[in-house]
Amino acid sequence: MKFLRTAMVCGLLSLLAACVTIHEGANEPVSLSDSWVMLPFVNNTETPYAAERAESITASLLYARGVKNLAESVRESRQDEISVGRRAERQKEALEWARKNKFRYAVTGTVNEWRYKVGLDGEPVVGITLQVYALPEGKIVWSGTGSKSGWSRGAVSAVAQQVIDRLLENMIKK
């Protein structure tokens, strides 16, 4: 009887525990005390401003995890930014700007999903990729992607915060 009750409690807890799917690569150690710059994120979703929302959450969590010197790259608002080809071009321009301004690390990302599922429950769903560049070397030193589906009463931004926080936690552990 005690075993059955323990098994049921463990089963219930596993159902309640939210699962974040994370995959990582290129995991070299990074220094949180060096100069960092936030580059524009790419929005591959149909949700307006999903990239900007993810940038804001990422910046806040980087500060919370110990990054002291985080700047934001210069942005120029253009009409053609919505086109798919322009997104990658904008990111490339920002990376070049960060190199010229002698930052040590640049963080950027891609938002692949940022929405509520269609249906009765309408669960929030988020999928994000983050990359950290070591600018002097011109290479990616850490990359991770994560996704999560939340509960029907949850907010997309809360799910995004959990995914980004988990990604950054894994980056800092390296």
Contacts in CASP RR format, 6 or more apart in sequence:
PFRMAT RR
TARGET T0000
AUTHOR 0000-0000-0000
METHOD contacts of the structure
MODEL  1
MKFLRTAMVCGLLSLLAACVTIHEGANEPVSLSDSWVMLPFVNNTETPYA
AERAESITASLLYARGVKNLAESVRESRQDEISVGRRAERQKEALEWARK
NKFRYAVTGTVNEWRYKVGLDGEPVVGITLQVYALPEGKIVWSGTGSKSG
WSRGAVSAVAQQVIDRLLENMIKK
18 148 0 8 1.000
18 150 0 8 1.000
18 151 0 8 1.000
18 162 0 8 1.000
19 148 0 8 1.000
20 146 0 8 1.000
20 147 0 8 1.000
20 148 0 8 1.000
20 162 0 8 1.000
20 163 0 8 1.000
20 166 0 8 1.000
21 146 0 8 1.000
21 147 0 8 1.000
21 148 0 8 1.000
22 144 0 8 1.000
22 145 0 8 1.000
22 146 0 8 1.000
22 166 0 8 1.000
22 167 0 8 1.000
22 170 0 8 1.000
23 144 0 8 1.000
23 145 0 8 1.000
23 146 0 8 1.000
24 142 0 8 1.000
24 143 0 8 1.000
24 144 0 8 1.000
24 145 0 8 1.000
24 170 0 8 1.000
24 171 0 8 1.000
25 142 0 8 1.000
25 143 0 8 1.000
25 144 0 8 1.000
26 139 0 8 1.000
26 140 0 8 1.000
26 141 0 8 1.000
26 142 0 8 1.000
26 143 0 8 1.000
27 141 0 8 1.000
27 142 0 8 1.000
27 170 0 8 1.000
27 171 0 8 1.000
27 174 0 8 1.000
28 134 0 8 1.000
28 141 0 8 1.000
28 142 0 8 1.000
28 174 0 8 1.000
29 174 0 8 1.000
30 105 0 8 1.000
30 132 0 8 1.000
30 134 0 8 1.000
30 141 0 8 1.000
30 142 0 8 1.000
30 171 0 8 1.000
30 172 0 8 1.000
30 174 0 8 1.000
31 104 0 8 1.000
31 105 0 8 1.000
32 65 0 8 1.000
32 66 0 8 1.000
32 67 0 8 1.000
32 68 0 8 1.000
32 172 0 8 1.000
33 68 0 8 1.000
33 69 0 8 1.000
34 69 0 8 1.000
34 104 0 8 1.000
34 105 0 8 1.000
35 69 0 8 1.000
35 71 0 8 1.000
35 102 0 8 1.000
35 103 0 8 1.000
35 104 0 8 1.000
35 105 0 8 1.000
36 62 0 8 1.000
36 67 0 8 1.000
36 69 0 8 1.000
36 70 0 8 1.000
36 71 0 8 1.000
36 103 0 8 1.000
36 104 0 8 1.000
36 105 0 8 1.000
36 106 0 8 1.000
36 107 0 8 1.000
37 70 0 8 1.000
37 71 0 8 1.000
37 72 0 8 1.000
37 73 0 8 1.000
37 98 0 8 1.000
37 101 0 8 1.000
37 103 0 8 1.000
37 105 0 8 1.000
37 106 0 8 1.000
37 107 0 8 1.000
38 55 0 8 1.000
38 58 0 8 1.000
38 59 0 8 1.000
38 62 0 8 1.000
38 70 0 8 1.000
38 71 0 8 1.000
38 72 0 8 1.000
38 73 0 8 1.000
38 106 0 8 1.000
38 107 0 8 1.000
38 108 0 8 1.000
39 73 0 8 1.000
39 91 0 8 1.000
39 94 0 8 1.000
39 95 0 8 1.000
39 98 0 8 1.000
39 106 0 8 1.000
39 107 0 8 1.000
39 108 0 8 1.000
39 109 0 8 1.000
40 51 0 8 1.000
40 55 0 8 1.000
40 73 0 8 1.000
40 75 0 8 1.000
40 90 0 8 1.000
40 91 0 8 1.000
40 94 0 8 1.000
40 108 0 8 1.000
41 51 0 8 1.000
41 52 0 8 1.000
41 54 0 8 1.000
41 55 0 8 1.000
41 58 0 8 1.000
41 108 0 8 1.000
41 109 0 8 1.000
41 110 0 8 1.000
41 111 0 8 1.000
42 51 0 8 1.000
42 87 0 8 1.000
42 88 0 8 1.000
42 91 0 8 1.000
42 108 0 8 1.000
42 109 0 8 1.000
42 110 0 8 1.000
42 111 0 8 1.000
43 49 0 8 1.000
43 50 0 8 1.000
43 51 0 8 1.000
43 52 0 8 1.000
43 87 0 8 1.000
43 111 0 8 1.000
43 114 0 8 1.000
44 87 0 8 1.000
44 110 0 8 1.000
44 111 0 8 1.000
44 112 0 8 1.000
45 111 0 8 1.000
45 112 0 8 1.000
45 113 0 8 1.000
45 114 0 8 1.000
45 115 0 8 1.000
46 115 0 8 1.000
47 111 0 8 1.000
47 114 0 8 1.000
47 115 0 8 1.000
50 111 0 8 1.000
50 114 0 8 1.000
51 109 0 8 1.000
51 111 0 8 1.000
53 114 0 8 1.000
53 157 0 8 1.000
53 160 0 8 1.000
54 109 0 8 1.000
54 111 0 8 1.000
54 114 0 8 1.000
54 128 0 8 1.000
54 160 0 8 1.000
54 164 0 8 1.000
57 157 0 8 1.000
57 160 0 8 1.000
57 161 0 8 1.000
57 164 0 8 1.000
58 107 0 8 1.000
58 109 0 8 1.000
58 130 0 8 1.000
58 164 0 8 1.000
58 168 0 8 1.000
59 70 0 8 1.000
59 72 0 8 1.000
61 161 0 8 1.000
61 164 0 8 1.000
61 165 0 8 1.000
61 168 0 8 1.000
62 70 0 8 1.000
62 107 0 8 1.000
62 168 0 8 1.000
63 70 0 8 1.000
65 168 0 8 1.000
65 169 0 8 1.000
65 172 0 8 1.000
71 103 0 8 1.000
73 94 0 8 1.000
73 97 0 8 1.000
73 98 0 8 1.000
73 106 0 8 1.000
74 94 0 8 1.000
74 97 0 8 1.000
78 86 0 8 1.000
80 86 0 8 1.000
81 87 0 8 1.000
81 90 0 8 1.000
91 108 0 8 1.000
94 106 0 8 1.000
94 108 0 8 1.000
95 106 0 8 1.000
95 108 0 8 1.000
95 133 0 8 1.000
95 135 0 8 1.000
98 106 0 8 1.000
98 133 0 8 1.000
98 135 0 8 1.000
99 135 0 8 1.000
99 138 0 8 1.000
102 135 0 8 1.000
103 135 0 8 1.000
104 134 0 8 1.000
104 135 0 8 1.000
104 136 0 8 1.000
105 132 0 8 1.000
105 133 0 8 1.000
105 134 0 8 1.000
105 135 0 8 1.000
105 141 0 8 1.000
106 132 0 8 1.000
106 133 0 8 1.000
106 135 0 8 1.000
107 130 0 8 1.000
107 131 0 8 1.000
107 132 0 8 1.000
107 133 0 8 1.000
108 130 0 8 1.000
108 131 0 8 1.000
108 133 0 8 1.000
109 128 0 8 1.000
109 129 0 8 1.000
109 130 0 8 1.000
109 131 0 8 1.000
110 128 0 8 1.000
110 129 0 8 1.000
111 126 0 8 1.000
111 127 0 8 1.000
111 128 0 8 1.000
112 127 0 8 1.000
112 128 0 8 1.000
112 129 0 8 1.000
112 147 0 8 1.000
113 125 0 8 1.000
113 126 0 8 1.000
113 127 0 8 1.000
113 147 0 8 1.000
114 125 0 8 1.000
114 126 0 8 1.000
114 127 0 8 1.000
114 156 0 8 1.000
114 160 0 8 1.000
115 124 0 8 1.000
115 125 0 8 1.000
115 156 0 8 1.000
116 122 0 8 1.000
116 123 0 8 1.000
116 124 0 8 1.000
116 125 0 8 1.000
116 156 0 8 1.000
117 123 0 8 1.000
117 124 0 8 1.000
117 125 0 8 1.000
117 149 0 8 1.000
121 152 0 8 1.000
122 152 0 8 1.000
123 149 0 8 1.000
123 150 0 8 1.000
123 151 0 8 1.000
123 152 0 8 1.000
123 154 0 8 1.000
124 149 0 8 1.000
124 150 0 8 1.000
124 154 0 8 1.000
124 155 0 8 1.000
124 156 0 8 1.000
124 158 0 8 1.000
124 159 0 8 1.000
125 147 0 8 1.000
125 148 0 8 1.000
125 149 0 8 1.000
125 150 0 8 1.000
125 156 0 8 1.000
125 159 0 8 1.000
126 147 0 8 1.000
126 148 0 8 1.000
126 156 0 8 1.000
126 159 0 8 1.000
126 160 0 8 1.000
126 163 0 8 1.000
127 145 0 8 1.000
127 146 0 8 1.000
127 147 0 8 1.000
127 148 0 8 1.000
127 160 0 8 1.000
127 163 0 8 1.000
128 145 0 8 1.000
128 146 0 8 1.000
128 147 0 8 1.000
128 160 0 8 1.000
128 163 0 8 1.000
128 164 0 8 1.000
128 167 0 8 1.000
129 143 0 8 1.000
129 144 0 8 1.000
129 145 0 8 1.000
129 146 0 8 1.000
130 142 0 8 1.000
130 143 0 8 1.000
130 144 0 8 1.000
130 145 0 8 1.000
130 164 0 8 1.000
130 167 0 8 1.000
130 168 0 8 1.000
130 171 0 8 1.000
131 140 0 8 1.000
131 142 0 8 1.000
131 143 0 8 1.000
131 144 0 8 1.000
132 140 0 8 1.000
132 141 0 8 1.000
132 142 0 8 1.000
132 143 0 8 1.000
132 171 0 8 1.000
133 139 0 8 1.000
133 140 0 8 1.000
133 141 0 8 1.000
134 140 0 8 1.000
134 141 0 8 1.000
142 171 0 8 1.000
142 174 0 8 1.000
144 167 0 8 1.000
144 170 0 8 1.000
144 171 0 8 1.000
145 167 0 8 1.000
146 163 0 8 1.000
146 166 0 8 1.000
146 167 0 8 1.000
147 163 0 8 1.000
148 159 0 8 1.000
148 162 0 8 1.000
148 163 0 8 1.000
149 159 0 8 1.000
150 159 0 8 1.000
END
